[in-house]
Amino acid sequence: QVQLVESGGGSVQAGGSLRLSCAASVHGSSRNCIGWFRQVPGAEREGIAAIYSSDQITYYADSVKGRFTISQDKADNTVYLQMNSLKPEDTAMYYCAADLYARCRLRRSVVPDYEYAYWGQGTQVTVSS
């Protein structure tokens, strides 16, 4: 029903950019939220961006607002996370996730990770100083 595959992670120096991709196969739901999360070992997963698929309204955590941009290409069912001005503290495993109940739109925020039922396998981002 739902398959999510991330790609695009890697290593970059501080101040650089990366673009992550999430190939999202979501059948049976045209109104859903796709979110990007990140996690470092020993810490909770942090929601950083989300997009409502129907009208592509976006939501961001304060930690990435102005630096990261989430977007969606409906033609190829891919959600992107463009990350600019990267900092060493952005180093983490990055995941995309899907919520078929569109709670990001209802609550006008990224919403917590437990609201997302479907997850990709993650892609590592490492930012060196």
C-alpha positions as a printed Julia matrix, in Angstrom:
129×3 Matrix{Float64}:
  0.0    0.0     0.0
  2.74   2.45    0.93
  6.41   2.29    0.03
  8.96   4.94    0.82
 12.58   4.91   -0.36
 15.02   7.65    0.57
 18.17   8.57   -1.32
 20.6   11.44   -1.68
 22.39  11.36    1.64
 26.13  11.76    1.89
 28.95  13.79    3.35
 29.31  17.52    2.88
 31.2   20.37    4.46
 29.5   22.97    6.59
 27.8   25.58    4.46
 27.17  23.11    1.67
 23.95  21.68    0.27
 22.34  18.32   -0.27
 19.04  17.26   -1.75
 17.31  14.21   -0.35
 14.69  12.31   -2.31
 11.83  10.18   -1.07
 10.23   7.97   -3.7
  6.73   7.7    -2.27
  4.32   5.1    -3.53
  1.03   5.8    -1.77
 -1.95   3.95   -3.16
 -5.52   4.74   -2.23
 -4.89   8.14   -0.72
 -4.61  11.42   -2.56
 -4.68  13.47    0.63
 -1.77  12.57    2.84
  1.23  14.09    4.54
  4.81  13.2     3.78
  7.24  14.22    6.47
 10.99  14.31    6.85
 12.51  13.34   10.18
 16.02  12.99   11.45
 17.61  11.12   14.29
 21.01  10.91   15.91
 21.99   7.99   18.16
 20.6    8.35   21.66
 18.2   11.12   20.75
 14.54  11.26   19.85
 13.49  11.49   16.27
 12.95  15.09   15.22
 10.32  16.11   12.7
 11.76  18.81   10.47
  9.44  19.26    7.49
  6.15  18.02    6.08
  4.07  18.56    2.98
  0.36  18.04    2.43
  0.06  16.25   -0.88
 -3.26  17.68   -2.04
 -2.32  21.35   -2.14
  1.38  21.11   -1.26
  1.21  23.28    1.81
  4.46  22.92    3.73
  5.41  22.98    7.4
  8.82  23.29    9.03
 10.5   22.96   12.38
 12.19  26.13   13.62
 15.56  24.38   13.5
 15.52  24.21    9.7
 13.19  27.03    8.68
 14.82  29.21    6.05
 17.49  26.61    5.23
 15.54  23.53    4.18
 12.78  23.29    1.59
 10.37  20.4     1.14
  8.7   19.96   -2.22
  6.82  17.34   -4.18
  6.91  16.27   -7.79
  3.57  14.57   -8.34
  4.59  13.37  -11.79
  7.12  10.94  -10.37
  5.72  10.64   -6.82
  8.85  12.01   -5.23
  9.2   14.29   -2.24
 12.41  16.27   -1.97
 14.2   17.91    0.9
 16.59  20.59   -0.3
 19.05  21.34    2.48
 21.15  24.48    2.25
 23.61  26.14    4.63
 24.21  22.83    6.32
 25.69  22.77    9.8
 27.51  20.0    11.68
 24.46  19.7    13.95
 22.42  18.66   10.9
 24.35  15.38   10.92
 21.81  12.59   11.38
 19.98   9.73    9.75
 17.16  11.22    7.71
 13.85   9.45    7.16
 10.75  10.18    5.19
  7.38   9.03    6.47
  3.75   9.02    5.38
  0.57   9.79    7.28
 -2.55   8.83    5.34
 -4.77  10.86    7.68
 -3.17  14.17    6.7
 -2.69  15.28   10.27
 -0.05  17.82    9.26
 -2.79  19.7     7.38
 -5.27  19.39   10.25
 -2.8   20.65   12.83
 -0.79  22.92   10.55
  2.52  21.48   11.7
  4.95  18.63   11.02
  3.27  16.59   13.83
  5.12  13.97   15.93
  6.65  10.83   14.51
  4.05   8.53   16.08
  1.4   10.03   13.8
  3.21   8.6    10.76
  2.52   4.93   10.11
  4.85   4.33    7.18
  8.61   4.87    7.09
 11.5    4.55    4.73
 14.81   2.95    5.61
 16.69   6.22    6.07
 19.67   7.93    4.48
 22.69   9.24    6.35
 23.74  12.88    6.19
 27.11  13.88    7.62
 28.2   17.52    7.8
 31.81  18.21    8.68
 33.13  21.47   10.08
